Amino acid sequence: MTTRKLMLITGASAGIGAEFARQYSARGWDVALTARRTDRLEELAKELEDKHDITALVIAQDLAKANSVDAILKEVKAAGRHVDGVINNAGYGLPGTFFNTKWKDQAAFMRVLYTAPIELTHKVLPGMVERGFGRIINIASLAGYTPGSNGHTLYASVKSGMIKFSESINAEAKAAGHEDVHCTALCPGFTWSEFHDVNGTREKTKEMPSWLWMEAAPVVEAGIEACERGQPVIVPGAVNKGLATLTRILPEPLGRMMVGSQSKRFRSAD
Ligand SMILES: NC(=O)c1ccc[n+]([C@@H]2O[C@H](COP(=O)([O-])OP(=O)(O)OC[C@H]3O[C@@H](n4cnc5c(N)ncnc54)[C@H](OP(=O)(O)O)[C@@H]3O)[C@@H](O)[C@H]2O)c1
Protein backbone atom coordinates (compact mmCIF):
# COMPACT_ATOMS: atom_id res chain seq x y z
CA MET A 1 0.00 0.00 0.00
CA THR A 2 1.36 3.43 -0.97
CA THR A 3 2.18 6.17 1.52
CA ARG A 4 1.88 8.81 -1.19
CA LYS A 5 -0.91 11.35 -0.78
CA LEU A 6 -3.65 11.67 -3.40
CA MET A 7 -4.69 14.97 -4.97
CA LEU A 8 -8.06 14.95 -6.77
CA ILE A 9 -8.11 17.56 -9.54
CA THR A 10 -11.27 18.59 -11.40
CA GLY A 11 -10.90 20.04 -14.89
CA ALA A 12 -7.54 18.28 -15.26
CA SER A 13 -7.82 17.81 -19.03
CA ALA A 14 -6.58 21.32 -19.87
CA GLY A 15 -5.11 24.64 -18.70
CA ILE A 16 -4.76 25.37 -15.01
CA GLY A 17 -6.02 21.92 -13.90
CA ALA A 18 -3.46 20.06 -16.04
CA GLU A 19 -0.74 22.32 -14.61
CA PHE A 20 -1.86 21.48 -11.05
CA ALA A 21 -1.53 17.79 -11.97
CA ARG A 22 2.00 18.40 -13.30
CA GLN A 23 3.12 20.34 -10.23
CA TYR A 24 1.61 18.01 -7.60
CA SER A 25 2.99 14.90 -9.31
CA ALA A 26 6.42 16.60 -9.47
CA ARG A 27 6.08 17.08 -5.68
CA GLY A 28 5.51 13.34 -5.28
CA TRP A 29 1.74 13.26 -4.94
CA ASP A 30 -0.45 10.70 -6.68
CA VAL A 31 -3.19 12.39 -8.67
CA ALA A 32 -6.79 11.59 -9.58
CA LEU A 33 -7.58 13.41 -12.80
CA THR A 34 -11.18 14.17 -13.64
CA ALA A 35 -12.96 16.00 -16.50
CA ARG A 36 -15.12 14.91 -19.46
CA ARG A 37 -12.40 14.29 -22.10
CA THR A 38 -11.04 10.83 -21.27
CA ASP A 39 -8.42 10.85 -24.07
CA ARG A 40 -6.84 14.03 -22.69
CA LEU A 41 -6.85 12.64 -19.13
CA GLU A 42 -5.27 9.36 -20.21
CA GLU A 43 -2.56 11.15 -22.16
CA LEU A 44 -1.75 13.34 -19.15
CA ALA A 45 -1.82 10.36 -16.75
CA LYS A 46 0.70 8.53 -18.95
CA GLU A 47 2.95 11.62 -19.17
CA LEU A 48 2.97 12.01 -15.38
CA GLU A 49 3.49 8.32 -14.58
CA ASP A 50 6.35 8.12 -17.12
CA LYS A 51 8.02 11.20 -15.65
CA HIS A 52 7.53 10.69 -11.92
CA ASP A 53 7.26 7.74 -9.56
CA ILE A 54 3.54 8.28 -8.97
CA THR A 55 0.14 6.83 -9.83
CA ALA A 56 -2.38 8.84 -11.85
CA LEU A 57 -6.03 7.73 -11.75
CA VAL A 58 -8.33 8.77 -14.60
CA ILE A 59 -11.98 9.41 -13.75
CA ALA A 60 -14.16 10.68 -16.59
CA GLN A 61 -17.17 12.60 -15.28
CA ASP A 62 -19.35 15.52 -16.28
CA LEU A 63 -19.71 17.69 -13.19
CA ALA A 64 -22.96 19.12 -14.54
CA LYS A 65 -24.59 15.78 -13.75
CA ALA A 66 -26.29 15.55 -10.37
CA ASN A 67 -24.55 12.34 -9.22
CA SER A 68 -21.08 13.20 -10.57
CA VAL A 69 -19.41 13.97 -7.23
CA ASP A 70 -20.56 10.66 -5.71
CA ALA A 71 -19.46 8.84 -8.88
CA ILE A 72 -15.96 10.38 -8.67
CA LEU A 73 -15.57 9.51 -4.98
CA LYS A 74 -16.83 5.97 -5.63
CA GLU A 75 -14.05 5.47 -8.19
CA VAL A 76 -11.42 6.81 -5.79
CA LYS A 77 -12.66 4.35 -3.13
CA ALA A 78 -12.78 1.48 -5.64
CA ALA A 79 -9.07 2.16 -6.33
CA GLY A 80 -8.48 1.65 -2.58
CA ARG A 81 -7.60 5.29 -2.01
CA HIS A 82 -8.79 8.28 0.01
CA VAL A 83 -8.62 11.95 -0.92
CA ASP A 84 -5.89 13.99 0.81
CA GLY A 85 -6.36 17.07 -1.33
CA VAL A 86 -8.82 18.57 -3.80
CA ILE A 87 -8.35 21.17 -6.52
CA ASN A 88 -11.81 22.47 -7.39
CA ASN A 89 -10.80 23.87 -10.75
CA ALA A 90 -13.25 22.82 -13.52
CA GLY A 91 -14.89 25.84 -15.05
CA TYR A 92 -15.78 27.93 -18.06
CA GLY A 93 -17.46 31.18 -19.03
CA LEU A 94 -20.96 31.08 -20.43
CA PRO A 95 -21.21 33.32 -23.51
CA GLY A 96 -24.22 35.61 -23.86
CA THR A 97 -26.32 37.48 -21.33
CA PHE A 98 -28.69 36.24 -18.65
CA PHE A 99 -31.60 37.29 -20.89
CA ASN A 100 -30.53 35.40 -23.98
CA THR A 101 -29.28 32.16 -22.41
CA LYS A 102 -31.34 29.13 -21.45
CA TRP A 103 -31.98 28.33 -17.78
CA LYS A 104 -30.58 24.83 -18.27
CA ASP A 105 -27.23 26.38 -19.27
CA GLN A 106 -27.23 28.76 -16.29
CA ALA A 107 -28.18 25.86 -13.98
CA ALA A 108 -25.36 23.69 -15.38
CA PHE A 109 -22.95 26.60 -14.91
CA MET A 110 -23.98 26.98 -11.24
CA ARG A 111 -23.60 23.24 -10.74
CA VAL A 112 -20.11 22.91 -12.34
CA LEU A 113 -18.57 26.06 -10.87
CA TYR A 114 -20.37 26.33 -7.52
CA THR A 115 -22.47 23.51 -6.08
CA ALA A 116 -20.31 20.59 -7.30
CA PRO A 117 -17.10 22.04 -5.74
CA ILE A 118 -18.97 22.76 -2.52
CA GLU A 119 -20.48 19.26 -2.47
CA LEU A 120 -17.06 17.71 -3.14
CA THR A 121 -15.53 19.75 -0.32
CA HIS A 122 -18.35 18.73 2.05
CA LYS A 123 -17.83 15.06 1.25
CA VAL A 124 -14.02 14.93 1.57
CA LEU A 125 -13.59 17.19 4.61
CA PRO A 126 -14.69 14.67 7.29
CA GLY A 127 -11.96 12.21 6.15
CA MET A 128 -9.36 14.99 6.07
CA VAL A 129 -10.31 16.07 9.60
CA GLU A 130 -10.20 12.47 10.83
CA ARG A 131 -6.71 11.93 9.36
CA GLY A 132 -5.55 15.40 10.48
CA PHE A 133 -4.43 16.47 7.01
CA GLY A 134 -6.10 18.11 4.02
CA ARG A 135 -5.44 20.59 1.24
CA ILE A 136 -8.29 22.21 -0.70
CA ILE A 137 -7.68 24.81 -3.40
CA ASN A 138 -10.73 26.42 -4.96
CA ILE A 139 -10.06 28.19 -8.23
CA ALA A 140 -11.93 31.46 -7.94
CA SER A 141 -10.94 34.48 -10.06
CA LEU A 142 -10.00 38.12 -9.96
CA ALA A 143 -13.57 38.48 -11.30
CA GLY A 144 -14.69 37.56 -7.77
CA TYR A 145 -13.41 40.98 -6.68
CA THR A 146 -14.66 43.05 -9.59
CA PRO A 147 -18.19 44.43 -10.00
CA GLY A 148 -20.60 42.43 -12.15
CA SER A 149 -20.91 43.60 -15.75
CA ASN A 150 -22.77 42.99 -18.99
CA GLY A 151 -22.43 39.31 -19.89
CA HIS A 152 -20.53 38.41 -16.74
CA THR A 153 -23.79 37.58 -14.94
CA LEU A 154 -23.17 34.55 -12.70
CA TYR A 155 -19.41 34.32 -13.30
CA ALA A 156 -18.50 37.16 -10.93
CA SER A 157 -21.13 36.03 -8.36
CA VAL A 158 -19.95 32.44 -8.32
CA LYS A 159 -16.26 33.36 -8.09
CA SER A 160 -16.99 35.83 -5.30
CA GLY A 161 -18.90 33.05 -3.54
CA MET A 162 -15.93 30.70 -3.90
CA ILE A 163 -13.66 33.27 -2.23
CA LYS A 164 -16.00 33.66 0.78
CA PHE A 165 -16.59 29.90 0.95
CA SER A 166 -12.84 29.15 1.02
CA GLU A 167 -12.20 31.78 3.69
CA SER A 168 -14.94 30.26 5.85
CA ILE A 169 -13.75 26.66 5.46
CA ASN A 170 -10.18 27.70 6.28
CA ALA A 171 -11.41 29.59 9.38
CA GLU A 172 -13.67 26.71 10.48
CA ALA A 173 -10.83 24.19 10.24
CA LYS A 174 -8.50 26.46 12.23
CA ALA A 175 -11.13 27.26 14.88
CA ALA A 176 -11.78 23.55 15.36
CA GLY A 177 -8.05 22.95 15.89
CA HIS A 178 -7.47 21.15 12.57
CA GLU A 179 -4.24 23.03 11.96
CA ASP A 180 -3.13 20.89 9.00
CA VAL A 181 -6.41 21.13 7.08
CA HIS A 182 -6.07 24.14 4.79
CA CYS A 183 -8.45 25.72 2.28
CA THR A 184 -7.39 28.44 -0.16
CA ALA A 185 -9.15 30.42 -2.88
CA LEU A 186 -6.81 31.01 -5.83
CA CYS A 187 -7.85 34.10 -7.79
CA PRO A 188 -6.13 34.21 -11.19
CA GLY A 189 -6.44 37.08 -13.61
CA PHE A 190 -6.04 36.47 -17.35
CA THR A 191 -4.21 33.16 -17.67
CA TRP A 192 -3.13 31.31 -20.83
CA SER A 193 -5.32 28.20 -21.13
CA GLU A 194 -8.24 27.06 -23.29
CA PHE A 195 -10.72 29.17 -21.28
CA HIS A 196 -11.02 31.96 -23.87
CA ASP A 197 -11.29 29.46 -26.76
CA VAL A 198 -14.15 27.67 -24.98
CA ASN A 199 -16.09 30.89 -24.28
CA GLY A 200 -15.45 32.24 -27.79
CA THR A 201 -13.46 35.35 -26.82
CA ARG A 202 -9.99 34.35 -28.08
CA GLU A 203 -10.03 36.90 -30.93
CA LYS A 204 -11.09 39.75 -28.59
CA THR A 205 -8.62 38.83 -25.85
CA LYS A 206 -5.72 38.60 -28.34
CA GLU A 207 -5.85 42.40 -28.46
CA MET A 208 -5.32 42.78 -24.73
CA PRO A 209 -1.84 43.82 -23.53
CA SER A 210 0.52 40.94 -22.80
CA TRP A 211 1.38 42.30 -19.32
CA LEU A 212 -2.15 41.44 -18.20
CA TRP A 213 -1.55 37.74 -18.86
CA MET A 214 0.14 35.02 -16.83
CA GLU A 215 1.23 31.51 -17.71
CA ALA A 216 -0.56 28.76 -15.77
CA ALA A 217 2.66 27.56 -14.06
CA PRO A 218 3.30 30.59 -11.78
CA VAL A 219 -0.45 30.87 -11.06
CA VAL A 220 -0.52 27.26 -9.87
CA GLU A 221 2.74 27.54 -7.92
CA ALA A 222 1.38 30.58 -6.05
CA GLY A 223 -1.80 28.61 -5.21
CA ILE A 224 0.07 25.57 -3.90
CA GLU A 225 2.44 27.65 -1.78
CA ALA A 226 -0.38 29.77 -0.32
CA CYS A 227 -2.32 26.63 0.59
CA GLU A 228 0.78 25.14 2.26
CA ARG A 229 1.00 28.32 4.38
CA GLY A 230 -2.67 28.03 5.30
CA GLN A 231 -3.48 31.33 3.55
CA PRO A 232 -7.23 31.65 2.82
CA VAL A 233 -6.96 33.70 -0.41
CA ILE A 234 -4.18 34.28 -2.95
CA VAL A 235 -4.13 36.60 -5.95
CA PRO A 236 -1.18 35.50 -8.11
CA GLY A 237 1.14 38.01 -9.80
CA ALA A 238 1.95 41.66 -9.15
CA VAL A 239 -0.43 43.05 -11.80
CA ASN A 240 -3.36 40.99 -10.52
CA LYS A 241 -2.55 41.95 -6.92
CA GLY A 242 -2.57 45.61 -7.97
CA LEU A 243 -5.93 45.20 -9.73
CA ALA A 244 -7.43 43.42 -6.69
CA THR A 245 -6.26 46.29 -4.48
CA LEU A 246 -7.78 48.83 -6.89
CA THR A 247 -11.18 47.11 -6.62
CA ARG A 248 -11.07 47.65 -2.85
CA ILE A 249 -10.05 51.32 -2.88
CA LEU A 250 -11.99 52.67 -5.86
CA PRO A 251 -15.42 54.15 -5.13
CA GLU A 252 -17.99 51.54 -6.25
CA PRO A 253 -19.60 53.62 -9.06
CA LEU A 254 -16.16 54.30 -10.54
CA GLY A 255 -15.25 50.59 -10.34
CA ARG A 256 -18.52 49.64 -12.08
CA MET A 257 -17.89 52.23 -14.79
CA MET A 258 -14.35 51.01 -15.44
CA VAL A 259 -15.26 47.32 -15.55
CA GLY A 260 -18.36 48.11 -17.63
CA SER A 261 -16.32 49.96 -20.24
CA GLN A 262 -13.63 47.26 -20.40
CA SER A 263 -15.78 44.10 -20.23
CA LYS A 264 -16.51 44.22 -23.99
CA ARG A 265 -12.84 43.36 -24.48
CA PHE A 266 -13.07 39.99 -22.74
CA ARG A 267 -16.74 39.00 -22.56
CA SER A 268 -19.09 37.84 -25.26
CA ALA A 269 -22.47 39.33 -24.34
CA ASP A 270 -24.12 38.93 -27.76
N1 LIG B 1 -7.91 31.27 -17.84
C1 LIG B 1 -8.25 32.36 -17.18
O1 LIG B 1 -8.00 33.50 -17.64
C2 LIG B 1 -8.92 32.22 -15.83
C3 LIG B 1 -8.95 33.35 -14.99
C4 LIG B 1 -9.54 33.24 -13.74
C5 LIG B 1 -10.08 32.04 -13.34
N2 LIG B 1 -10.06 30.97 -14.17
C6 LIG B 1 -10.67 29.72 -13.68
O2 LIG B 1 -9.71 28.69 -13.76
C7 LIG B 1 -10.39 27.43 -13.84
C8 LIG B 1 -9.74 26.58 -14.93
O3 LIG B 1 -9.93 27.20 -16.18
P1 LIG B 1 -8.83 27.19 -17.32
O4 LIG B 1 -8.44 28.60 -17.55
O5 LIG B 1 -7.78 26.19 -17.05
O6 LIG B 1 -9.75 26.76 -18.56
P2 LIG B 1 -9.63 25.52 -19.59
O7 LIG B 1 -8.26 25.41 -20.12
O8 LIG B 1 -10.75 25.71 -20.55
O9 LIG B 1 -9.93 24.23 -18.66
C9 LIG B 1 -11.20 24.03 -18.09
C10 LIG B 1 -11.31 22.65 -17.51
O10 LIG B 1 -12.63 22.48 -16.94
C11 LIG B 1 -13.17 21.25 -17.39
N3 LIG B 1 -14.63 21.29 -17.44
C12 LIG B 1 -15.41 22.21 -18.06
N4 LIG B 1 -16.70 21.84 -17.96
C13 LIG B 1 -16.74 20.67 -17.25
C14 LIG B 1 -17.78 19.80 -16.83
N5 LIG B 1 -19.08 20.02 -17.15
N6 LIG B 1 -17.46 18.69 -16.13
C15 LIG B 1 -16.16 18.43 -15.82
N7 LIG B 1 -15.13 19.22 -16.19
C16 LIG B 1 -15.42 20.33 -16.91
C17 LIG B 1 -12.56 21.05 -18.80
O11 LIG B 1 -12.52 19.67 -19.11
P3 LIG B 1 -13.45 18.90 -20.18
O12 LIG B 1 -13.83 19.87 -21.25
O13 LIG B 1 -12.57 17.77 -20.66
O14 LIG B 1 -14.61 18.39 -19.36
C18 LIG B 1 -11.15 21.56 -18.57
O15 LIG B 1 -10.34 20.54 -18.05
C19 LIG B 1 -11.87 27.75 -14.07
O16 LIG B 1 -12.57 27.58 -12.86
C20 LIG B 1 -11.85 29.21 -14.48
O17 LIG B 1 -13.06 29.87 -14.16
C21 LIG B 1 -9.48 31.03 -15.40
The ligand as a Tripos MOL2 file, in Angstrom:
@<TRIPOS>MOLECULE
LIG
   48    52     1     0     0
SMALL
NO_CHARGES

@<TRIPOS>ATOM
      1 N1         -7.9130   31.2740  -17.8410 N.am      1 LIG1
      2 C1         -8.2510   32.3630  -17.1800 C.2       1 LIG1
      3 O1         -7.9980   33.5020  -17.6420 O.2       1 LIG1
      4 C2         -8.9170   32.2210  -15.8310 C.ar      1 LIG1
      5 C3         -8.9540   33.3450  -14.9920 C.ar      1 LIG1
      6 C4         -9.5400   33.2430  -13.7400 C.ar      1 LIG1
      7 C5        -10.0840   32.0450  -13.3380 C.ar      1 LIG1
      8 N2        -10.0610   30.9730  -14.1660 N.ar      1 LIG1
      9 C6        -10.6690   29.7240  -13.6770 C.3       1 LIG1
     10 O2         -9.7120   28.6910  -13.7580 O.3       1 LIG1
     11 C7        -10.3890   27.4330  -13.8420 C.3       1 LIG1
     12 C8         -9.7440   26.5820  -14.9260 C.3       1 LIG1
     13 O3         -9.9280   27.2040  -16.1770 O.3       1 LIG1
     14 P1         -8.8270   27.1900  -17.3230 P.3       1 LIG1
     15 O4         -8.4360   28.6020  -17.5490 O.co2     1 LIG1
     16 O5         -7.7800   26.1930  -17.0450 O.co2     1 LIG1
     17 O6         -9.7460   26.7560  -18.5570 O.3       1 LIG1
     18 P2         -9.6310   25.5170  -19.5910 P.3       1 LIG1
     19 O7         -8.2560   25.4080  -20.1190 O.co2     1 LIG1
     20 O8        -10.7520   25.7110  -20.5520 O.co2     1 LIG1
     21 O9         -9.9280   24.2340  -18.6560 O.3       1 LIG1
     22 C9        -11.1980   24.0350  -18.0860 C.3       1 LIG1
     23 C10       -11.3110   22.6460  -17.5140 C.3       1 LIG1
     24 O10       -12.6260   22.4800  -16.9410 O.3       1 LIG1
     25 C11       -13.1700   21.2530  -17.3880 C.3       1 LIG1
     26 N3        -14.6260   21.2930  -17.4400 N.ar      1 LIG1
     27 C12       -15.4150   22.2060  -18.0620 C.ar      1 LIG1
     28 N4        -16.7030   21.8440  -17.9600 N.ar      1 LIG1
     29 C13       -16.7380   20.6710  -17.2530 C.ar      1 LIG1
     30 C14       -17.7750   19.7960  -16.8350 C.ar      1 LIG1
     31 N5        -19.0750   20.0170  -17.1510 N.pl3     1 LIG1
     32 N6        -17.4550   18.6870  -16.1260 N.ar      1 LIG1
     33 C15       -16.1590   18.4310  -15.8240 C.ar      1 LIG1
     34 N7        -15.1290   19.2170  -16.1920 N.ar      1 LIG1
     35 C16       -15.4180   20.3260  -16.9080 C.ar      1 LIG1
     36 C17       -12.5620   21.0490  -18.7960 C.3       1 LIG1
     37 O11       -12.5230   19.6680  -19.1110 O.3       1 LIG1
     38 P3        -13.4470   18.9010  -20.1750 P.3       1 LIG1
     39 O12       -13.8330   19.8710  -21.2520 O.co2     1 LIG1
     40 O13       -12.5750   17.7730  -20.6560 O.co2     1 LIG1
     41 O14       -14.6070   18.3940  -19.3580 O.co2     1 LIG1
     42 C18       -11.1450   21.5630  -18.5710 C.3       1 LIG1
     43 O15       -10.3390   20.5400  -18.0470 O.3       1 LIG1
     44 C19       -11.8650   27.7510  -14.0680 C.3       1 LIG1
     45 O16       -12.5740   27.5840  -12.8570 O.3       1 LIG1
     46 C20       -11.8530   29.2120  -14.4760 C.3       1 LIG1
     47 O17       -13.0590   29.8670  -14.1570 O.3       1 LIG1
     48 C21        -9.4790   31.0300  -15.3970 C.ar      1 LIG1
@<TRIPOS>BOND
     1     1     2 1
     2     2     3 2
     3     2     4 1
     4     4     5 ar
     5     4    48 ar
     6     5     6 ar
     7     6     7 ar
     8     7     8 ar
     9     8     9 1
    10     8    48 ar
    11     9    10 1
    12     9    46 1
    13    10    11 1
    14    11    12 1
    15    11    44 1
    16    12    13 1
    17    13    14 1
    18    14    15 2
    19    14    16 1
    20    14    17 1
    21    17    18 1
    22    18    19 2
    23    18    20 1
    24    18    21 1
    25    21    22 1
    26    22    23 1
    27    23    24 1
    28    23    42 1
    29    24    25 1
    30    25    26 1
    31    25    36 1
    32    26    27 ar
    33    26    35 ar
    34    27    28 ar
    35    28    29 ar
    36    29    30 ar
    37    29    35 ar
    38    30    31 1
    39    30    32 ar
    40    32    33 ar
    41    33    34 ar
    42    34    35 ar
    43    36    37 1
    44    36    42 1
    45    37    38 1
    46    38    39 2
    47    38    40 1
    48    38    41 1
    49    42    43 1
    50    44    45 1
    51    44    46 1
    52    46    47 1
@<TRIPOS>SUBSTRUCTURE
     1 LIG1         1 GROUP 0 **** ****
